[in-house]
Amino acid sequence: MDGKSITLLGIVFIFFGIAAFSYKGITYTSREKIIDVSPITATAYAENILPISPLSSGFVLLGGIALVVIGRKKSF
């Protein structure tokens, strides 16, 4: 990989690291069965949150910064 592509990948990582810090988690909707009697079934939709750890967000951000620094050194 050349210096420009490493720098671009680092910028993408920095963007995702900052975005991960700003969100509490990924929200998704699941369908759950409440009652399952032979002819009658009742379902409900529940919103669930998959939390994003601030530690992992920090690692992505720091990795992006490191890639930008490495990419700039390679391009010179």
C-alpha atoms as a printed R data frame, in Angstrom:
   type eleno elety resid chain resno       x       y      z
1  ATOM     1    CA   MET     A     1   0.000   0.000  0.000
2  ATOM     2    CA   ASP     A     2   1.208   3.454 -0.782
3  ATOM     3    CA   GLY     A     3   1.134   6.400  1.602
4  ATOM     4    CA   LYS     A     4  -2.020   7.986  0.182
5  ATOM     5    CA   SER     A     5  -4.170   4.879  0.592
6  ATOM     6    CA   ILE     A     6  -2.931   4.338  4.171
7  ATOM     7    CA   THR     A     7  -3.737   7.964  4.969
8  ATOM     8    CA   LEU     A     8  -7.211   7.616  3.445
9  ATOM     9    CA   LEU     A     9  -7.862   4.456  5.476
10 ATOM    10    CA   GLY     A    10  -6.726   6.316  8.594
11 ATOM    11    CA   ILE     A    11  -9.161   9.159  7.879
12 ATOM    12    CA   VAL     A    12 -11.995   6.629  7.503
13 ATOM    13    CA   PHE     A    13 -11.041   5.056 10.862
14 ATOM    14    CA   ILE     A    14 -10.971   8.479 12.510
15 ATOM    15    CA   PHE     A    15 -14.429   9.244 11.136
16 ATOM    16    CA   PHE     A    16 -15.853   5.949 12.429
17 ATOM    17    CA   GLY     A    17 -14.150   6.405 15.807
18 ATOM    18    CA   ILE     A    18 -15.706   9.843 16.267
19 ATOM    19    CA   ALA     A    19 -19.098   8.567 15.088
20 ATOM    20    CA   ALA     A    20 -18.932   5.652 17.528
21 ATOM    21    CA   PHE     A    21 -18.268   8.064 20.406
22 ATOM    22    CA   SER     A    22 -21.340  10.107 19.507
23 ATOM    23    CA   TYR     A    23 -23.750   7.134 19.404
24 ATOM    24    CA   LYS     A    24 -24.753   5.097 22.450
25 ATOM    25    CA   GLY     A    25 -25.156   1.972 20.380
26 ATOM    26    CA   ILE     A    26 -26.758   0.357 17.386
27 ATOM    27    CA   THR     A    27 -30.538   0.095 17.698
28 ATOM    28    CA   TYR     A    28 -32.397  -2.748 16.049
29 ATOM    29    CA   THR     A    29 -35.944  -4.114 16.243
30 ATOM    30    CA   SER     A    30 -36.723  -7.745 16.911
31 ATOM    31    CA   ARG     A    31 -39.991  -9.653 16.840
32 ATOM    32    CA   GLU     A    32 -40.798 -11.793 19.878
33 ATOM    33    CA   LYS     A    33 -43.580 -14.306 20.429
34 ATOM    34    CA   ILE     A    34 -45.625 -13.443 23.486
35 ATOM    35    CA   ILE     A    35 -48.333 -16.116 23.326
36 ATOM    36    CA   ASP     A    36 -48.196 -19.308 21.281
37 ATOM    37    CA   VAL     A    37 -51.417 -21.258 21.711
38 ATOM    38    CA   SER     A    38 -52.174 -23.470 18.696
39 ATOM    39    CA   PRO     A    39 -54.626 -21.297 16.743
40 ATOM    40    CA   ILE     A    40 -53.610 -18.022 18.417
41 ATOM    41    CA   THR     A    41 -50.201 -16.389 18.372
42 ATOM    42    CA   ALA     A    42 -49.319 -12.951 19.632
43 ATOM    43    CA   THR     A    43 -46.101 -11.204 18.717
44 ATOM    44    CA   ALA     A    44 -44.576  -7.962 19.834
45 ATOM    45    CA   TYR     A    45 -41.811  -5.791 18.462
46 ATOM    46    CA   ALA     A    46 -39.041  -4.878 20.873
47 ATOM    47    CA   GLU     A    47 -36.291  -2.333 20.325
48 ATOM    48    CA   ASN     A    48 -32.887  -3.565 21.401
49 ATOM    49    CA   ILE     A    49 -29.616  -1.672 21.692
50 ATOM    50    CA   LEU     A    50 -26.248  -3.199 20.927
51 ATOM    51    CA   PRO     A    51 -23.916  -0.980 22.963
52 ATOM    52    CA   ILE     A    52 -20.644   0.301 21.539
53 ATOM    53    CA   SER     A    53 -17.835   0.382 24.069
54 ATOM    54    CA   PRO     A    54 -16.022   3.710 24.427
55 ATOM    55    CA   LEU     A    55 -12.814   1.696 24.715
56 ATOM    56    CA   SER     A    56 -13.278   0.176 21.266
57 ATOM    57    CA   SER     A    57 -14.187   3.600 19.864
58 ATOM    58    CA   GLY     A    58 -10.965   4.964 21.299
59 ATOM    59    CA   PHE     A    59  -8.916   2.139 19.751
60 ATOM    60    CA   VAL     A    60 -10.447   2.810 16.324
61 ATOM    61    CA   LEU     A    61  -9.752   6.539 16.685
62 ATOM    62    CA   LEU     A    62  -6.148   6.006 17.810
63 ATOM    63    CA   GLY     A    63  -5.595   3.441 15.062
64 ATOM    64    CA   GLY     A    64  -6.830   5.968 12.518
65 ATOM    65    CA   ILE     A    65  -4.471   8.618 13.836
66 ATOM    66    CA   ALA     A    66  -1.575   6.144 13.689
67 ATOM    67    CA   LEU     A    67  -2.432   5.215 10.092
68 ATOM    68    CA   VAL     A    68  -2.513   8.882  9.071
69 ATOM    69    CA   VAL     A    69   0.916   9.440 10.628
70 ATOM    70    CA   ILE     A    70   2.345   6.306  8.980
71 ATOM    71    CA   GLY     A    71   0.806   7.240  5.624
72 ATOM    72    CA   ARG     A    72   2.290  10.713  5.719
73 ATOM    73    CA   LYS     A    73   5.738   9.340  6.536
74 ATOM    74    CA   LYS     A    74   5.531   6.874  3.621
75 ATOM    75    CA   SER     A    75   4.464   9.537  1.128
76 ATOM    76    CA   PHE     A    76   7.545  11.665  1.797
